[in-house]
Amino acid sequence: MNRPGFTEMKVHRLVLDPNTNSPIVVLQDEASGVLLPIWIGIFEAHSIAMRMEGVEPARPMTHDLLRSFFDVTKGMVDRVEVVDLVDNTYFARIYFYVNQQAFAIDSRPSDAIALALRTISPIFVANHVLEKSKIEPSTDSAGEPKSESDKESEWEEILKNYNPESGKPKIN
């Protein structure tokens, strides 16, 4: 799906901020390798991690309940979008259909991402949001992609030196 003014991204990983131990969901544009870190709450991180690992809870969590709602109503999530960044806070929107009627609701990015993972829906980020807070893909001195162990060390270094006042927000 192509969305003018937006970049489709995938959940790349979950990491912990080494300074605050706050969870961060990292989105990645698979075409360019550009990364977008979004600081999220512990419960949302747990929900995202469970889905990424294929773990089904014994009882439905909130995001599972929402997926069940769409199943029962024969609705579908069309896409989720991270649409804005204001005062270091990201804003998202969930687009969905129920009874062939289109709806859009505001959401925290973490909830939108957790729902997108459960409904296998695309995640888009507005290009103006990416310009404010993206991290470029890492390469070595020869311009080649870095190894996974080098990337892990680099992530720790990036997060240790990350300055939320530099235009790269930490708050969800």
C-alpha positions, 0 to 999 in steps of 0.5 A: 500500500502506498500512502503519499506523505507517509512511509510504511514501517515495520516493528524492528525491535523493542529495546530498553533506554539504558538511562531510564529503563523505559521501553522503546519500540523501534520502527524501521523503513525496510527500503531505506533502513531508517529507524524511528524510536518511540518511547512507550509504556511497559504494558504496551511494550509487553503487549507488543513483545508477546505478539512479536514472540507469537505468545497467546495470552490465556485471557485476552489483553486489551489489544486482543479484545480490540482484535476480537471486536473486529472479528465479531463485527466483521470489521477490519483495521485498514492501517495505523499511522503515526501522524504527528509529533508535538512537544516530544509526544507522538500522535497516531490514528487507527483507520478501520472499517465496520459494516463497510463504513470507514472510521478513524480514531486517535490513538497512542502510537504504542496502542496503534502498533500493538493492534496493527501487529494483531490485525496484520495491518500496515504501519505508516509514519508521516514523513514530517514526523520522520524528518524530525526524529529518524535515525539513519541506518548504520554503515561501516567506514566502507559504507557497508551495513554493520554486523548485528553485534556492531549494531547492538553496541551502536544502539546502546551508544545512540540511546546513552547519548540521545538528547530529547531536546535535539528534536529526537523525542523520547516520550510517547 
